[in-house]
Amino acid sequence: MESVSGGLTKREKEVLQLVAEGLTDQQLAEKFCLSIDAVQMHRVEIMNKLALRHSGQLVHYAVQKGYLNFEGTFS
């Protein structure tokens, strides 16, 4: 996949947005036609790239960096 700003791929940014919106791994897997394991690996890769330790930090990062506004829509 092609990398985009911040070192995240387009798919990783999509996953980040949807995690921040509150989608579960099951919902993400269904949306992207992936296994739950694959979704969890995307989440781990995002967290590793951003040096984050838990999903709450992912949401904070998404809001802080403008990926997600307070209405829950992608910027």
N, CA, C, O and CB atoms as a CASP TS submission, in Angstrom:
PFRMAT TS
TARGET T0000
AUTHOR 0000-0000-0000
METHOD Language model
MODEL 1
PARENT N/A
ATOM      1  N   MET     1       0.840  -1.194   0.000  1.00  0.00           N
ATOM      2  CA  MET     1       0.000   0.000   0.000  1.00  0.00           C
ATOM      3  C   MET     1       0.877   1.247   0.000  1.00  0.00           C
ATOM      4  O   MET     1       1.977   1.265   0.552  1.00  0.00           O
ATOM      5  CB  MET     1      -0.951   0.004   1.220  1.00  0.00           C
ATOM      6  N   GLU     2       0.363   2.260  -0.622  1.00  0.00           N
ATOM      7  CA  GLU     2       1.094   3.504  -0.689  1.00  0.00           C
ATOM      8  C   GLU     2       1.013   4.224   0.656  1.00  0.00           C
ATOM      9  O   GLU     2      -0.053   4.319   1.265  1.00  0.00           O
ATOM     10  CB  GLU     2       0.551   4.390  -1.820  1.00  0.00           C
ATOM     11  N   SER     3       2.165   4.731   1.107  1.00  0.00           N
ATOM     12  CA  SER     3       2.184   5.464   2.365  1.00  0.00           C
ATOM     13  C   SER     3       1.658   6.872   2.154  1.00  0.00           C
ATOM     14  O   SER     3       1.828   7.463   1.088  1.00  0.00           O
ATOM     15  CB  SER     3       3.602   5.503   2.954  1.00  0.00           C
ATOM     16  N   VAL     4       1.019   7.396   3.183  1.00  0.00           N
ATOM     17  CA  VAL     4       0.543   8.766   3.170  1.00  0.00           C
ATOM     18  C   VAL     4       1.119   9.466   4.382  1.00  0.00           C
ATOM     19  O   VAL     4       1.892   8.863   5.128  1.00  0.00           O
ATOM     20  CB  VAL     4      -1.011   8.833   3.163  1.00  0.00           C
ATOM     21  N   SER     5       0.766  10.719   4.598  1.00  0.00           N
ATOM     22  CA  SER     5       1.363  11.508   5.671  1.00  0.00           C
ATOM     23  C   SER     5       1.338  10.795   7.011  1.00  0.00           C
ATOM     24  O   SER     5       0.406  10.054   7.324  1.00  0.00           O
ATOM     25  CB  SER     5       0.652  12.824   5.793  1.00  0.00           C
ATOM     26  N   GLY     6       2.374  11.031   7.789  1.00  0.00           N
ATOM     27  CA  GLY     6       2.473  10.436   9.110  1.00  0.00           C
ATOM     28  C   GLY     6       2.945   9.000   9.095  1.00  0.00           C
ATOM     29  O   GLY     6       2.983   8.354  10.142  1.00  0.00           O
ATOM     30  N   GLY     7       3.306   8.486   7.929  1.00  0.00           N
ATOM     31  CA  GLY     7       3.795   7.121   7.851  1.00  0.00           C
ATOM     32  C   GLY     7       2.708   6.069   7.841  1.00  0.00           C
ATOM     33  O   GLY     7       3.006   4.875   7.795  1.00  0.00           O
ATOM     34  N   LEU     8       1.443   6.487   7.884  1.00  0.00           N
ATOM     35  CA  LEU     8       0.336   5.533   7.847  1.00  0.00           C
ATOM     36  C   LEU     8      -0.111   5.329   6.403  1.00  0.00           C
ATOM     37  O   LEU     8      -0.139   6.272   5.612  1.00  0.00           O
ATOM     38  CB  LEU     8      -0.851   6.024   8.724  1.00  0.00           C
ATOM     39  N   THR     9      -0.458   4.095   6.070  1.00  0.00           N
ATOM     40  CA  THR     9      -1.019   3.823   4.754  1.00  0.00           C
ATOM     41  C   THR     9      -2.454   4.336   4.699  1.00  0.00           C
ATOM     42  O   THR     9      -3.047   4.679   5.721  1.00  0.00           O
ATOM     43  CB  THR     9      -0.965   2.308   4.433  1.00  0.00           C
ATOM     44  N   LYS    10      -2.993   4.383   3.496  1.00  0.00           N
ATOM     45  CA  LYS    10      -4.389   4.801   3.339  1.00  0.00           C
ATOM     46  C   LYS    10      -5.311   3.890   4.146  1.00  0.00           C
ATOM     47  O   LYS    10      -6.218   4.376   4.822  1.00  0.00           O
ATOM     48  CB  LYS    10      -4.798   4.790   1.848  1.00  0.00           C
ATOM     49  N   ARG    11      -5.094   2.587   4.086  1.00  0.00           N
ATOM     50  CA  ARG    11      -5.934   1.639   4.834  1.00  0.00           C
ATOM     51  C   ARG    11      -5.793   1.876   6.338  1.00  0.00           C
ATOM     52  O   ARG    11      -6.788   1.846   7.063  1.00  0.00           O
ATOM     53  CB  ARG    11      -5.553   0.174   4.484  1.00  0.00           C
ATOM     54  N   GLU    12      -4.566   2.110   6.813  1.00  0.00           N
ATOM     55  CA  GLU    12      -4.365   2.359   8.243  1.00  0.00           C
ATOM     56  C   GLU    12      -5.108   3.613   8.681  1.00  0.00           C
ATOM     57  O   GLU    12      -5.669   3.649   9.776  1.00  0.00           O
ATOM     58  CB  GLU    12      -2.869   2.493   8.563  1.00  0.00           C
ATOM     59  N   LYS    13      -5.118   4.638   7.839  1.00  0.00           N
ATOM     60  CA  LYS    13      -5.866   5.851   8.184  1.00  0.00           C
ATOM     61  C   LYS    13      -7.364   5.568   8.230  1.00  0.00           C
ATOM     62  O   LYS    13      -8.074   6.107   9.080  1.00  0.00           O
ATOM     63  CB  LYS    13      -5.570   6.974   7.173  1.00  0.00           C
ATOM     64  N   GLU    14      -7.844   4.729   7.323  1.00  0.00           N
ATOM     65  CA  GLU    14      -9.261   4.349   7.341  1.00  0.00           C
ATOM     66  C   GLU    14      -9.591   3.596   8.626  1.00  0.00           C
ATOM     67  O   GLU    14     -10.615   3.854   9.260  1.00  0.00           O
ATOM     68  CB  GLU    14      -9.610   3.481   6.107  1.00  0.00           C
ATOM     69  N   VAL    15      -8.723   2.671   9.005  1.00  0.00           N
ATOM     70  CA  VAL    15      -8.928   1.911  10.243  1.00  0.00           C
ATOM     71  C   VAL    15      -8.888   2.857  11.439  1.00  0.00           C
ATOM     72  O   VAL    15      -9.733   2.761  12.329  1.00  0.00           O
ATOM     73  CB  VAL    15      -7.853   0.796  10.395  1.00  0.00           C
ATOM     74  N   LEU    16      -7.919   3.766  11.471  1.00  0.00           N
ATOM     75  CA  LEU    16      -7.804   4.736  12.559  1.00  0.00           C
ATOM     76  C   LEU    16      -9.090   5.542  12.689  1.00  0.00           C
ATOM     77  O   LEU    16      -9.612   5.709  13.791  1.00  0.00           O
ATOM     78  CB  LEU    16      -6.605   5.675  12.327  1.00  0.00           C
ATOM     79  N   GLN    17      -9.594   6.036  11.582  1.00  0.00           N
ATOM     80  CA  GLN    17     -10.827   6.822  11.608  1.00  0.00           C
ATOM     81  C   GLN    17     -11.976   6.018  12.187  1.00  0.00           C
ATOM     82  O   GLN    17     -12.714   6.508  13.042  1.00  0.00           O
ATOM     83  CB  GLN    17     -11.184   7.306  10.206  1.00  0.00           C
ATOM     84  N   LEU    18     -12.131   4.785  11.725  1.00  0.00           N
ATOM     85  CA  LEU    18     -13.274   3.978  12.147  1.00  0.00           C
ATOM     86  C   LEU    18     -13.140   3.481  13.583  1.00  0.00           C
ATOM     87  O   LEU    18     -14.144   3.335  14.279  1.00  0.00           O
ATOM     88  CB  LEU    18     -13.442   2.798  11.216  1.00  0.00           C
ATOM     89  N   VAL    19     -11.919   3.222  14.033  1.00  0.00           N
ATOM     90  CA  VAL    19     -11.700   2.896  15.449  1.00  0.00           C
ATOM     91  C   VAL    19     -12.100   4.099  16.294  1.00  0.00           C
ATOM     92  O   VAL    19     -12.774   3.955  17.315  1.00  0.00           O
ATOM     93  CB  VAL    19     -10.205   2.499  15.718  1.00  0.00           C
ATOM     94  N   ALA    20     -11.681   5.288  15.863  1.00  0.00           N
ATOM     95  CA  ALA    20     -12.015   6.508  16.602  1.00  0.00           C
ATOM     96  C   ALA    20     -13.520   6.748  16.631  1.00  0.00           C
ATOM     97  O   ALA    20     -14.044   7.318  17.588  1.00  0.00           O
ATOM     98  CB  ALA    20     -11.309   7.714  15.982  1.00  0.00           C
ATOM     99  N   GLU    21     -14.214   6.311  15.581  1.00  0.00           N
ATOM    100  CA  GLU    21     -15.673   6.450  15.544  1.00  0.00           C
ATOM    101  C   GLU    21     -16.373   5.399  16.396  1.00  0.00           C
ATOM    102  O   GLU    21     -17.582   5.475  16.614  1.00  0.00           O
ATOM    103  CB  GLU    21     -16.170   6.358  14.113  1.00  0.00           C
ATOM    104  N   GLY    22     -15.611   4.413  16.880  1.00  0.00           N
ATOM    105  CA  GLY    22     -16.176   3.433  17.797  1.00  0.00           C
ATOM    106  C   GLY    22     -16.504   2.082  17.197  1.00  0.00           C
ATOM    107  O   GLY    22     -17.120   1.256  17.870  1.00  0.00           O
ATOM    108  N   LEU    23     -16.114   1.822  15.948  1.00  0.00           N
ATOM    109  CA  LEU    23     -16.389   0.515  15.358  1.00  0.00           C
ATOM    110  C   LEU    23     -15.563  -0.565  16.052  1.00  0.00           C
ATOM    111  O   LEU    23     -14.420  -0.333  16.445  1.00  0.00           O
ATOM    112  CB  LEU    23     -16.093   0.531  13.846  1.00  0.00           C
ATOM    113  N   THR    24     -16.148  -1.729  16.193  1.00  0.00           N
ATOM    114  CA  THR    24     -15.457  -2.869  16.797  1.00  0.00           C
ATOM    115  C   THR    24     -14.601  -3.560  15.741  1.00  0.00           C
ATOM    116  O   THR    24     -14.737  -3.299  14.546  1.00  0.00           O
ATOM    117  CB  THR    24     -16.473  -3.870  17.421  1.00  0.00           C
ATOM    118  N   ASP    25     -13.716  -4.447  16.200  1.00  0.00           N
ATOM    119  CA  ASP    25     -12.905  -5.226  15.265  1.00  0.00           C
ATOM    120  C   ASP    25     -13.799  -6.043  14.340  1.00  0.00           C
ATOM    121  O   ASP    25     -13.507  -6.167  13.150  1.00  0.00           O
ATOM    122  CB  ASP    25     -11.936  -6.150  16.027  1.00  0.00           C
ATOM    123  N   GLN    26     -14.878  -6.599  14.870  1.00  0.00           N
ATOM    124  CA  GLN    26     -15.820  -7.374  14.051  1.00  0.00           C
ATOM    125  C   GLN    26     -16.429  -6.503  12.957  1.00  0.00           C
ATOM    126  O   GLN    26     -16.514  -6.921  11.802  1.00  0.00           O
ATOM    127  CB  GLN    26     -16.935  -7.974  14.931  1.00  0.00           C
ATOM    128  N   GLN    27     -16.848  -5.304  13.317  1.00  0.00           N
ATOM    129  CA  GLN    27     -17.438  -4.397  12.331  1.00  0.00           C
ATOM    130  C   GLN    27     -16.423  -3.994  11.267  1.00  0.00           C
ATOM    131  O   GLN    27     -16.748  -3.922  10.082  1.00  0.00           O
ATOM    132  CB  GLN    27     -17.991  -3.149  13.022  1.00  0.00           C
ATOM    133  N   LEU    28     -15.191  -3.733  11.700  1.00  0.00           N
ATOM    134  CA  LEU    28     -14.132  -3.388  10.746  1.00  0.00           C
ATOM    135  C   LEU    28     -13.847  -4.553   9.807  1.00  0.00           C
ATOM    136  O   LEU    28     -13.678  -4.361   8.603  1.00  0.00           O
ATOM    137  CB  LEU    28     -12.848  -2.984  11.489  1.00  0.00           C
ATOM    138  N   ALA    29     -13.794  -5.758  10.360  1.00  0.00           N
ATOM    139  CA  ALA    29     -13.535  -6.949   9.547  1.00  0.00           C
ATOM    140  C   ALA    29     -14.611  -7.106   8.477  1.00  0.00           C
ATOM    141  O   ALA    29     -14.305  -7.408   7.324  1.00  0.00           O
ATOM    142  CB  ALA    29     -13.473  -8.212  10.435  1.00  0.00           C
ATOM    143  N   GLU    30     -15.856  -6.904   8.856  1.00  0.00           N
ATOM    144  CA  GLU    30     -16.955  -7.012   7.896  1.00  0.00           C
ATOM    145  C   GLU    30     -16.875  -5.918   6.837  1.00  0.00           C
ATOM    146  O   GLU    30     -17.078  -6.178   5.651  1.00  0.00           O
ATOM    147  CB  GLU    30     -18.301  -6.942   8.619  1.00  0.00           C
ATOM    148  N   LYS    31     -16.581  -4.705   7.265  1.00  0.00           N
ATOM    149  CA  LYS    31     -16.501  -3.570   6.334  1.00  0.00           C
ATOM    150  C   LYS    31     -15.411  -3.771   5.292  1.00  0.00           C
ATOM    151  O   LYS    31     -15.619  -3.481   4.114  1.00  0.00           O
ATOM    152  CB  LYS    31     -16.247  -2.273   7.098  1.00  0.00           C
ATOM    153  N   PHE    32     -14.247  -4.265   5.717  1.00  0.00           N
ATOM    154  CA  PHE    32     -13.103  -4.405   4.814  1.00  0.00           C
ATOM    155  C   PHE    32     -12.949  -5.820   4.252  1.00  0.00           C
ATOM    156  O   PHE    32     -11.988  -6.101   3.535  1.00  0.00           O
ATOM    157  CB  PHE    32     -11.839  -4.013   5.535  1.00  0.00           C
ATOM    158  N   CYS    33     -13.886  -6.703   4.574  1.00  0.00           N
ATOM    159  CA  CYS    33     -13.807  -8.114   4.130  1.00  0.00           C
ATOM    160  C   CYS    33     -12.475  -8.739   4.545  1.00  0.00           C
ATOM    161  O   CYS    33     -11.791  -9.370   3.739  1.00  0.00           O
ATOM    162  CB  CYS    33     -13.978  -8.212   2.587  1.00  0.00           C
ATOM    163  N   LEU    34     -12.124  -8.553   5.810  1.00  0.00           N
ATOM    164  CA  LEU    34     -10.893  -9.088   6.385  1.00  0.00           C
ATOM    165  C   LEU    34     -11.238  -9.970   7.572  1.00  0.00           C
ATOM    166  O   LEU    34     -12.358  -9.942   8.082  1.00  0.00           O
ATOM    167  CB  LEU    34      -9.933  -7.947   6.809  1.00  0.00           C
ATOM    168  N   SER    35     -10.259 -10.753   8.003  1.00  0.00           N
ATOM    169  CA  SER    35     -10.427 -11.500   9.246  1.00  0.00           C
ATOM    170  C   SER    35     -10.248 -10.542  10.422  1.00  0.00           C
ATOM    171  O   SER    35      -9.655  -9.472  10.285  1.00  0.00           O
ATOM    172  CB  SER    35      -9.412 -12.688   9.332  1.00  0.00           C
ATOM    173  N   ILE    36     -10.764 -10.940  11.561  1.00  0.00           N
ATOM    174  CA  ILE    36     -10.566 -10.134  12.769  1.00  0.00           C
ATOM    175  C   ILE    36      -9.079 -10.036  13.080  1.00  0.00           C
ATOM    176  O   ILE    36      -8.606  -8.984  13.510  1.00  0.00           O
ATOM    177  CB  ILE    36     -11.335 -10.740  13.974  1.00  0.00           C
ATOM    178  N   ASP    37      -8.337 -11.120  12.868  1.00  0.00           N
ATOM    179  CA  ASP    37      -6.884 -11.089  13.091  1.00  0.00           C
ATOM    180  C   ASP    37      -6.213 -10.030  12.224  1.00  0.00           C
ATOM    181  O   ASP    37      -5.319  -9.325  12.693  1.00  0.00           O
ATOM    182  CB  ASP    37      -6.269 -12.465  12.802  1.00  0.00           C
ATOM    183  N   ALA    38      -6.630  -9.909  10.971  1.00  0.00           N
ATOM    184  CA  ALA    38      -6.043  -8.907  10.074  1.00  0.00           C
ATOM    185  C   ALA    38      -6.350  -7.496  10.561  1.00  0.00           C
ATOM    186  O   ALA    38      -5.488  -6.618  10.513  1.00  0.00           O
ATOM    187  CB  ALA    38      -6.566  -9.095   8.639  1.00  0.00           C
ATOM    188  N   VAL    39      -7.571  -7.276  11.029  1.00  0.00           N
ATOM    189  CA  VAL    39      -7.949  -5.970  11.570  1.00  0.00           C
ATOM    190  C   VAL    39      -7.097  -5.652  12.797  1.00  0.00           C
ATOM    191  O   VAL    39      -6.603  -4.534  12.941  1.00  0.00           O
ATOM    192  CB  VAL    39      -9.457  -5.939  11.932  1.00  0.00           C
ATOM    193  N   GLN    40      -6.928  -6.630  13.674  1.00  0.00           N
ATOM    194  CA  GLN    40      -6.123  -6.416  14.873  1.00  0.00           C
ATOM    195  C   GLN    40      -4.674  -6.112  14.513  1.00  0.00           C
ATOM    196  O   GLN    40      -4.022  -5.314  15.187  1.00  0.00           O
ATOM    197  CB  GLN    40      -6.192  -7.641  15.786  1.00  0.00           C
ATOM    198  N   MET    41      -4.164  -6.745  13.452  1.00  0.00           N
ATOM    199  CA  MET    41      -2.794  -6.454  13.011  1.00  0.00           C
ATOM    200  C   MET    41      -2.684  -5.026  12.483  1.00  0.00           C
ATOM    201  O   MET    41      -1.680  -4.355  12.724  1.00  0.00           O
ATOM    202  CB  MET    41      -2.352  -7.455  11.924  1.00  0.00           C
ATOM    203  N   HIS    42      -3.700  -4.557  11.769  1.00  0.00           N
ATOM    204  CA  HIS    42      -3.704  -3.156  11.319  1.00  0.00           C
ATOM    205  C   HIS    42      -3.636  -2.228  12.527  1.00  0.00           C
ATOM    206  O   HIS    42      -2.872  -1.263  12.542  1.00  0.00           O
ATOM    207  CB  HIS    42      -4.973  -2.848  10.468  1.00  0.00           C
ATOM    208  N   ARG    43      -4.443  -2.534  13.535  1.00  0.00           N
ATOM    209  CA  ARG    43      -4.472  -1.695  14.740  1.00  0.00           C
ATOM    210  C   ARG    43      -3.102  -1.695  15.428  1.00  0.00           C
ATOM    211  O   ARG    43      -2.616  -0.645  15.848  1.00  0.00           O
ATOM    212  CB  ARG    43      -5.565  -2.193  15.722  1.00  0.00           C
ATOM    213  N   VAL    44      -2.490  -2.862  15.540  1.00  0.00           N
ATOM    214  CA  VAL    44      -1.163  -2.975  16.162  1.00  0.00           C
ATOM    215  C   VAL    44      -0.134  -2.175  15.367  1.00  0.00           C
ATOM    216  O   VAL    44       0.688  -1.468  15.950  1.00  0.00           O
ATOM    217  CB  VAL    44      -0.728  -4.459  16.258  1.00  0.00           C
ATOM    218  N   GLU    45      -0.176  -2.283  14.045  1.00  0.00           N
ATOM    219  CA  GLU    45       0.771  -1.543  13.201  1.00  0.00           C
ATOM    220  C   GLU    45       0.594  -0.036  13.363  1.00  0.00           C
ATOM    221  O   GLU    45       1.578   0.699  13.446  1.00  0.00           O
ATOM    222  CB  GLU    45       0.595  -1.936  11.726  1.00  0.00           C
ATOM    223  N   ILE    46      -0.648   0.424  13.407  1.00  0.00           N
ATOM    224  CA  ILE    46      -0.921   1.847  13.613  1.00  0.00           C
ATOM    225  C   ILE    46      -0.350   2.286  14.952  1.00  0.00           C
ATOM    226  O   ILE    46       0.352   3.294  15.038  1.00  0.00           O
ATOM    227  CB  ILE    46      -2.442   2.135  13.550  1.00  0.00           C
ATOM    228  N   MET    47      -0.654   1.525  15.992  1.00  0.00           N
ATOM    229  CA  MET    47      -0.197   1.886  17.330  1.00  0.00           C
ATOM    230  C   MET    47       1.324   1.873  17.408  1.00  0.00           C
ATOM    231  O   MET    47       1.913   2.739  18.054  1.00  0.00           O
ATOM    232  CB  MET    47      -0.787   0.932  18.372  1.00  0.00           C
ATOM    233  N   ASN    48       1.968   0.910  16.764  1.00  0.00           N
ATOM    234  CA  ASN    48       3.430   0.872  16.751  1.00  0.00           C
ATOM    235  C   ASN    48       4.005   2.082  16.032  1.00  0.00           C
ATOM    236  O   ASN    48       4.938   2.713  16.529  1.00  0.00           O
ATOM    237  CB  ASN    48       3.923  -0.412  16.089  1.00  0.00           C
ATOM    238  N   LYS    49       3.460   2.409  14.872  1.00  0.00           N
ATOM    239  CA  LYS    49       3.956   3.549  14.099  1.00  0.00           C
ATOM    240  C   LYS    49       3.798   4.857  14.862  1.00  0.00           C
ATOM    241  O   LYS    49       4.635   5.753  14.750  1.00  0.00           O
ATOM    242  CB  LYS    49       3.227   3.638  12.764  1.00  0.00           C
ATOM    243  N   LEU    50       2.726   4.964  15.634  1.00  0.00           N
ATOM    244  CA  LEU    50       2.434   6.202  16.358  1.00  0.00           C
ATOM    245  C   LEU    50       2.907   6.171  17.808  1.00  0.00           C
ATOM    246  O   LEU    50       2.708   7.134  18.548  1.00  0.00           O
ATOM    247  CB  LEU    50       0.953   6.474  16.322  1.00  0.00           C
ATOM    248  N   ALA    51       3.533   5.069  18.213  1.00  0.00           N
ATOM    249  CA  ALA    51       4.035   4.901  19.584  1.00  0.00           C
ATOM    250  C   ALA    51       2.910   5.075  20.612  1.00  0.00           C
ATOM    251  O   ALA    51       3.078   5.754  21.625  1.00  0.00           O
ATOM    252  CB  ALA    51       5.167   5.911  19.867  1.00  0.00           C
ATOM    253  N   LEU    52       1.769   4.453  20.334  1.00  0.00           N
ATOM    254  CA  LEU    52       0.621   4.495  21.234  1.00  0.00           C
ATOM    255  C   LEU    52       0.446   3.136  21.885  1.00  0.00           C
ATOM    256  O   LEU    52       0.857   2.115  21.332  1.00  0.00           O
ATOM    257  CB  LEU    52      -0.665   4.910  20.479  1.00  0.00           C
ATOM    258  N   ARG    53      -0.176   3.125  23.083  1.00  0.00           N
ATOM    259  CA  ARG    53      -0.293   1.881  23.835  1.00  0.00           C
ATOM    260  C   ARG    53      -1.704   1.320  23.906  1.00  0.00           C
ATOM    261  O   ARG    53      -1.867   0.122  24.139  1.00  0.00           O
ATOM    262  CB  ARG    53       0.210   2.091  25.208  1.00  0.00           C
ATOM    263  N   HIS    54      -2.740   2.151  23.711  1.00  0.00           N
ATOM    264  CA  HIS    54      -4.108   1.633  23.797  1.00  0.00           C
ATOM    265  C   HIS    54      -5.046   2.426  22.893  1.00  0.00           C
ATOM    266  O   HIS    54      -4.700   3.499  22.399  1.00  0.00           O
ATOM    267  CB  HIS    54      -4.610   1.678  25.250  1.00  0.00           C
ATOM    268  N   SER    55      -6.230   1.881  22.690  1.00  0.00           N
ATOM    269  CA  SER    55      -7.190   2.455  21.741  1.00  0.00           C
ATOM    270  C   SER    55      -7.634   3.864  22.118  1.00  0.00           C
ATOM    271  O   SER    55      -7.927   4.679  21.244  1.00  0.00           O
ATOM    272  CB  SER    55      -8.399   1.563  21.639  1.00  0.00           C
ATOM    273  N   GLY    56      -7.683   4.145  23.396  1.00  0.00           N
ATOM    274  CA  GLY    56      -8.033   5.500  23.824  1.00  0.00           C
ATOM    275  C   GLY    56      -7.060   6.527  23.278  1.00  0.00           C
ATOM    276  O   GLY    56      -7.451   7.637  22.916  1.00  0.00           O
ATOM    277  N   GLN    57      -5.789   6.152  23.219  1.00  0.00           N
ATOM    278  CA  GLN    57      -4.789   7.048  22.652  1.00  0.00           C
ATOM    279  C   GLN    57      -4.989   7.210  21.144  1.00  0.00           C
ATOM    280  O   GLN    57      -4.698   8.269  20.588  1.00  0.00           O
ATOM    281  CB  GLN    57      -3.379   6.523  22.946  1.00  0.00           C
ATOM    282  N   LEU    58      -5.485   6.160  20.484  1.00  0.00           N
ATOM    283  CA  LEU    58      -5.782   6.268  19.049  1.00  0.00           C
ATOM    284  C   LEU    58      -6.861   7.317  18.805  1.00  0.00           C
ATOM    285  O   LEU    58      -6.740   8.137  17.894  1.00  0.00           O
ATOM    286  CB  LEU    58      -6.231   4.902  18.480  1.00  0.00           C
ATOM    287  N   VAL    59      -7.906   7.292  19.613  1.00  0.00           N
ATOM    288  CA  VAL    59      -8.988   8.261  19.471  1.00  0.00           C
ATOM    289  C   VAL    59      -8.456   9.666  19.725  1.00  0.00           C
ATOM    290  O   VAL    59      -8.737  10.586  18.957  1.00  0.00           O
ATOM    291  CB  VAL    59     -10.149   7.936  20.439  1.00  0.00           C
ATOM    292  N   HIS    60      -7.701   9.832  20.783  1.00  0.00           N
ATOM    293  CA  HIS    60      -7.123  11.134  21.110  1.00  0.00           C
ATOM    294  C   HIS    60      -6.254  11.629  19.962  1.00  0.00           C
ATOM    295  O   HIS    60      -6.349  12.791  19.566  1.00  0.00           O
ATOM    296  CB  HIS    60      -6.300  11.054  22.410  1.00  0.00           C
ATOM    297  N   TYR    61      -5.414  10.760  19.432  1.00  0.00           N
ATOM    298  CA  TYR    61      -4.541  11.115  18.313  1.00  0.00           C
ATOM    299  C   TYR    61      -5.380  11.560  17.110  1.00  0.00           C
ATOM    300  O   TYR    61      -5.081  12.579  16.488  1.00  0.00           O
ATOM    301  CB  TYR    61      -3.633   9.917  17.928  1.00  0.00           C
ATOM    302  N   ALA    62      -6.424  10.801  16.787  1.00  0.00           N
ATOM    303  CA  ALA    62      -7.265  11.119  15.627  1.00  0.00           C
ATOM    304  C   ALA    62      -7.896  12.500  15.762  1.00  0.00           C
ATOM    305  O   ALA    62      -7.922  13.264  14.797  1.00  0.00           O
ATOM    306  CB  ALA    62      -8.359  10.060  15.454  1.00  0.00           C
ATOM    307  N   VAL    63      -8.399  12.825  16.934  1.00  0.00           N
ATOM    308  CA  VAL    63      -9.007  14.133  17.167  1.00  0.00           C
ATOM    309  C   VAL    63      -7.941  15.214  17.149  1.00  0.00           C
ATOM    310  O   VAL    63      -8.114  16.247  16.501  1.00  0.00           O
ATOM    311  CB  VAL    63      -9.768  14.153  18.504  1.00  0.00           C
ATOM    312  N   GLN    64      -6.842  14.987  17.856  1.00  0.00           N
ATOM    313  CA  GLN    64      -5.777  15.981  17.971  1.00  0.00           C
ATOM    314  C   GLN    64      -5.176  16.333  16.614  1.00  0.00           C
ATOM    315  O   GLN    64      -4.854  17.494  16.362  1.00  0.00           O
ATOM    316  CB  GLN    64      -4.686  15.473  18.900  1.00  0.00           C
ATOM    317  N   LYS    65      -5.024  15.353  15.749  1.00  0.00           N
ATOM    318  CA  LYS    65      -4.389  15.576  14.447  1.00  0.00           C
ATOM    319  C   LYS    65      -5.381  15.949  13.349  1.00  0.00           C
ATOM    320  O   LYS    65      -4.990  16.130  12.196  1.00  0.00           O
ATOM    321  CB  LYS    65      -3.632  14.344  14.036  1.00  0.00           C
ATOM    322  N   GLY    66      -6.646  16.061  13.695  1.00  0.00           N
ATOM    323  CA  GLY    66      -7.637  16.510  12.733  1.00  0.00           C
ATOM    324  C   GLY    66      -8.180  15.431  11.818  1.00  0.00           C
ATOM    325  O   GLY    66      -8.859  15.735  10.837  1.00  0.00           O
ATOM    326  N   TYR    67      -7.889  14.161  12.125  1.00  0.00           N
ATOM    327  CA  TYR    67      -8.445  13.072  11.326  1.00  0.00           C
ATOM    328  C   TYR    67      -9.934  12.905  11.589  1.00  0.00           C
ATOM    329  O   TYR    67     -10.668  12.380  10.752  1.00  0.00           O
ATOM    330  CB  TYR    67      -7.712  11.764  11.620  1.00  0.00           C
ATOM    331  N   LEU    68     -10.364  13.349  12.740  1.00  0.00           N
ATOM    332  CA  LEU    68     -11.740  13.156  13.167  1.00  0.00           C
ATOM    333  C   LEU    68     -12.168  14.411  13.897  1.00  0.00           C
ATOM    334  O   LEU    68     -11.461  14.890  14.783  1.00  0.00           O
ATOM    335  CB  LEU    68     -11.895  11.891  14.069  1.00  0.00           C
ATOM    336  N   ASN    69     -13.325  14.947  13.531  1.00  0.00           N
ATOM    337  CA  ASN    69     -13.797  16.093  14.293  1.00  0.00           C
ATOM    338  C   ASN    69     -14.728  15.602  15.394  1.00  0.00           C
ATOM    339  O   ASN    69     -14.996  14.405  15.496  1.00  0.00           O
ATOM    340  CB  ASN    69     -14.516  17.120  13.373  1.00  0.00           C
ATOM    341  N   PHE    70     -15.209  16.499  16.197  1.00  0.00           N
ATOM    342  CA  PHE    70     -15.996  16.091  17.355  1.00  0.00           C
ATOM    343  C   PHE    70     -17.364  15.523  16.996  1.00  0.00           C
ATOM    344  O   PHE    70     -18.015  14.907  17.840  1.00  0.00           O
ATOM    345  CB  PHE    70     -16.172  17.253  18.272  1.00  0.00           C
ATOM    346  N   GLU    71     -17.808  15.720  15.762  1.00  0.00           N
ATOM    347  CA  GLU    71     -19.064  15.122  15.327  1.00  0.00           C
ATOM    348  C   GLU    71     -18.855  13.690  14.859  1.00  0.00           C
ATOM    349  O   GLU    71     -19.819  12.995  14.537  1.00  0.00           O
ATOM    350  CB  GLU    71     -19.691  15.952  14.213  1.00  0.00           C
ATOM    351  N   GLY    72     -17.591  13.238  14.817  1.00  0.00           N
ATOM    352  CA  GLY    72     -17.306  11.870  14.424  1.00  0.00           C
ATOM    353  C   GLY    72     -17.186  11.668  12.925  1.00  0.00           C
ATOM    354  O   GLY    72     -17.353  10.554  12.428  1.00  0.00           O
ATOM    355  N   THR    73     -16.895  12.750  12.198  1.00  0.00           N
ATOM    356  CA  THR    73     -16.727  12.616  10.755  1.00  0.00           C
ATOM    357  C   THR    73     -15.288  12.861  10.360  1.00  0.00           C
ATOM    358  O   THR    73     -14.571  13.623  11.010  1.00  0.00           O
ATOM    359  CB  THR    73     -17.647  13.580  10.011  1.00  0.00           C
ATOM    360  N   PHE    74     -14.876  12.216   9.302  1.00  0.00           N
ATOM    361  CA  PHE    74     -13.501  12.311   8.818  1.00  0.00           C
ATOM    362  C   PHE    74     -13.263  13.686   8.218  1.00  0.00           C
ATOM    363  O   PHE    74     -14.095  14.193   7.464  1.00  0.00           O
ATOM    364  CB  PHE    74     -13.204  11.207   7.779  1.00  0.00           C
ATOM    365  N   SER    75     -12.135  14.285   8.549  1.00  0.00           N
ATOM    366  CA  SER    75     -11.787  15.599   8.002  1.00  0.00           C
ATOM    367  C   SER    75     -11.189  15.472   6.625  1.00  0.00           C
ATOM    368  O   SER    75     -10.836  16.478   6.009  1.00  0.00           O
ATOM    369  CB  SER    75     -10.818  16.327   8.921  1.00  0.00           C
TER
END
